[in-house]
Amino acid sequence: MLESLSIKNITIIGHSMGGQIALRYAFHYPNQVEHLFLLSPSSFMKKSPLFSRFIYHNRLSPPLIAHQLLKRKGVYEMLRQSMYHDHFITKDMLKHYKEPFLDKRIYPCLIKILNDHQGDLSEDELQTIQTPSTVIWGGKYDEIIPHEIGYELIRFLSDSTLTILDYTGHLISEEAPYYIAQRLMNIKH
């Protein structure tokens, strides 16, 4: 289906699980992607058949678990875990991050995402990607996806650079938006 589209010379930006989607797109459609720009991308996660079966057969549990997590931990605490600078968390930011979870339709979508996750690209698949890639990670303060994975990832991406940002957590786009914008503008096409 996507092969019929005339997409050429695009830069794909992916953060976390979106990074894995960007990598998969570059793997399947290498002639359509000019540059990958990856922010702490999900990497090297395997599919869990037991976890998928649990989700598929127990559809009430994930929404209940998500509701309980939000109640117990709260959006503020989840953002604090994802960011190094607590003072960047504003009321407006809290509102925007909380809003999707107020709509009960998000929970079946989350179940589908978790159930459909087939695992990340293998090392052999990653090695076939020749697309220039810029990888940026939040350093030792990324509590969601450890920055050491970034070093492992660029070993398999032949044309890649890795930048580790000090004093930045997982939500790089919230803590270093100007740096990211500058790096995006400096990509040579």
VEXDREN-2710 file (C-alpha; in Angstrom, 1 decimal):
% VEXDREN-2710
k/r/px/py/pz
1/MET/0.0/0.0/0.0
2/LEU/2.7/2.5/1.0
3/GLU/4.8/1.6/-2.0
4/SER/2.2/3.3/-4.3
5/LEU/2.7/6.6/-2.5
6/SER/5.2/9.0/-4.0
7/ILE/6.9/9.9/-0.8
8/LYS/10.5/10.9/-1.3
9/ASN/13.3/12.6/0.6
10/ILE/11.6/12.8/4.0
11/THR/13.0/13.1/7.4
12/ILE/11.2/10.9/9.9
13/ILE/11.2/12.0/13.6
14/GLY/10.4/9.3/16.2
15/HIS/10.4/9.4/20.0
16/SER/10.3/6.3/22.2
17/MET/7.9/3.8/20.5
18/GLY/7.6/6.3/17.6
19/GLY/11.3/5.8/17.1
20/GLN/10.8/2.1/16.5
21/ILE/8.0/3.0/14.0
22/ALA/10.4/5.3/12.2
23/LEU/13.1/2.6/12.1
24/ARG/10.6/0.1/10.7
25/TYR/9.5/2.5/8.0
26/ALA/13.2/3.1/7.0
27/PHE/13.7/-0.7/7.0
28/HIS/10.7/-1.4/4.8
29/TYR/11.0/1.7/2.5
30/PRO/14.6/2.7/2.5
31/ASN/14.3/4.7/-0.7
32/GLN/11.7/7.0/0.8
33/VAL/13.5/8.1/3.8
34/GLU/16.4/10.6/3.6
35/HIS/17.1/11.0/7.3
36/LEU/16.0/9.4/10.6
37/PHE/15.8/11.7/13.7
38/LEU/15.3/9.5/16.7
39/LEU/14.7/10.7/20.3
40/SER/15.4/7.9/22.9
41/PRO/13.9/5.3/20.5
42/SER/12.5/2.0/21.7
43/SER/15.1/-0.6/20.8
44/PHE/15.9/-4.3/21.4
45/MET/12.5/-5.1/23.0
46/LYS/11.2/-8.6/22.3
47/LYS/7.6/-9.6/21.8
48/SER/6.2/-11.2/24.9
49/PRO/3.7/-13.9/23.9
50/LEU/2.6/-14.4/27.5
51/PHE/2.0/-10.7/28.0
52/SER/0.1/-10.5/24.7
53/ARG/-2.1/-13.4/25.6
54/PHE/-2.8/-11.8/29.0
55/ILE/-3.8/-8.6/27.4
56/TYR/-5.9/-10.2/24.7
57/HIS/-7.8/-12.5/27.0
58/ASN/-8.2/-10.0/29.9
59/ARG/-9.3/-6.8/28.2
60/LEU/-10.6/-5.3/31.4
61/SER/-7.3/-5.4/33.3
62/PRO/-5.2/-2.9/31.2
63/PRO/-7.7/-0.1/31.5
64/LEU/-8.1/-0.8/35.2
65/ILE/-4.4/-1.0/35.7
66/ALA/-3.9/2.3/33.7
67/HIS/-6.6/4.0/35.8
68/GLN/-5.1/2.8/39.0
69/LEU/-1.6/3.9/37.9
70/LEU/-2.9/7.3/37.1
71/LYS/-4.8/7.6/40.4
72/ARG/-1.9/6.3/42.4
73/LYS/1.0/8.0/40.7
74/GLY/-0.7/10.8/38.9
75/VAL/0.3/12.6/35.7
76/TYR/2.6/14.9/37.6
77/GLU/4.6/12.1/39.1
78/MET/4.8/10.3/35.7
79/LEU/6.1/13.5/34.2
80/ARG/8.6/13.9/37.0
81/GLN/9.9/10.4/36.3
82/SER/10.2/11.3/32.6
83/MET/12.0/14.6/33.1
84/TYR/15.1/15.8/34.8
85/HIS/13.9/19.4/35.4
86/ASP/10.7/19.4/37.6
87/HIS/10.3/23.2/37.1
88/PHE/9.6/22.6/33.4
89/ILE/6.3/20.9/34.4
90/THR/3.6/23.5/34.1
91/LYS/-0.2/23.4/34.7
92/ASP/-0.7/23.7/31.0
93/MET/1.6/20.7/30.4
94/LEU/-0.2/18.7/33.0
95/LYS/-3.5/19.4/31.4
96/HIS/-2.3/18.4/27.9
97/TYR/-0.7/15.1/29.2
98/LYS/-3.7/14.2/31.3
99/GLU/-6.4/15.0/28.7
100/PRO/-6.0/11.9/26.5
101/PHE/-6.6/9.6/29.6
102/LEU/-9.9/11.3/30.4
103/ASP/-11.3/9.8/27.2
104/LYS/-12.1/6.1/27.9
105/ARG/-11.6/5.3/24.2
106/ILE/-7.8/5.6/24.7
107/TYR/-7.7/2.4/26.7
108/PRO/-8.7/0.0/23.9
109/CYS/-6.1/1.7/21.8
110/LEU/-3.4/1.2/24.4
111/ILE/-4.5/-2.5/24.6
112/LYS/-4.2/-2.8/20.8
113/ILE/-0.7/-1.2/20.8
114/LEU/0.5/-3.5/23.5
115/ASN/-1.1/-6.6/21.9
116/ASP/0.1/-5.8/18.4
117/HIS/3.7/-5.0/19.4
118/GLN/5.8/-7.6/17.5
119/GLY/9.0/-6.7/19.1
120/ASP/11.6/-4.2/17.9
121/LEU/13.8/-4.7/14.8
122/SER/16.5/-7.3/15.3
123/GLU/20.2/-6.5/15.1
124/ASP/20.3/-8.0/11.6
125/GLU/17.4/-5.9/10.4
126/LEU/18.9/-2.7/11.9
127/GLN/22.2/-3.4/10.1
128/THR/20.4/-3.2/6.7
129/ILE/19.3/0.4/7.4
130/GLN/21.6/2.7/5.5
131/THR/19.6/5.9/6.1
132/PRO/21.6/8.6/7.9
133/SER/20.3/8.7/11.5
134/THR/20.6/11.3/14.3
135/VAL/20.0/9.7/17.7
136/ILE/19.5/11.9/20.7
137/TRP/19.2/10.5/24.3
138/GLY/18.5/12.0/27.7
139/GLY/21.5/10.6/29.3
140/LYS/21.7/9.0/32.7
141/TYR/18.5/10.8/33.8
142/ASP/16.3/8.9/31.3
143/GLU/14.5/6.6/33.6
144/ILE/12.2/5.2/30.9
145/ILE/14.7/3.9/28.3
146/PRO/18.3/3.8/29.6
147/HIS/20.8/5.8/27.5
148/GLU/23.2/2.8/27.2
149/ILE/20.8/1.4/24.7
150/GLY/21.7/4.4/22.4
151/TYR/25.3/3.2/22.3
152/GLU/24.1/-0.3/21.4
153/LEU/21.7/1.0/18.7
154/ILE/24.3/3.1/16.8
155/ARG/26.5/0.0/16.6
156/PHE/24.0/-1.5/14.2
157/LEU/23.0/1.7/12.3
158/SER/25.9/2.2/9.9
159/ASP/25.4/5.9/9.2
160/SER/24.4/7.3/12.7
161/THR/25.5/9.7/15.3
162/LEU/24.5/9.7/19.0
163/THR/24.2/12.7/21.2
164/ILE/23.7/12.2/25.0
165/LEU/22.2/15.3/26.6
166/ASP/23.3/16.0/30.2
167/TYR/20.6/16.9/32.7
168/THR/17.8/15.8/30.5
169/GLY/15.3/13.0/31.0
170/HIS/13.2/10.9/28.6
171/LEU/11.0/13.8/27.4
172/ILE/13.7/15.4/25.4
173/SER/11.3/17.4/23.3
174/GLU/10.0/19.1/26.4
175/GLU/13.3/19.8/28.0
176/ALA/15.5/20.6/25.0
177/PRO/13.1/21.8/22.3
178/TYR/15.4/24.5/20.9
179/TYR/18.3/22.1/20.7
180/ILE/16.2/19.6/18.8
181/ALA/14.9/22.3/16.4
182/GLN/18.4/23.5/15.7
183/ARG/19.6/19.9/15.0
184/LEU/16.7/19.3/12.7
185/MET/17.4/22.5/10.8
186/ASN/21.0/21.5/10.4
187/ILE/20.3/18.2/8.7
188/LYS/21.9/18.2/5.3
189/HIS/19.4/17.2/2.6
END
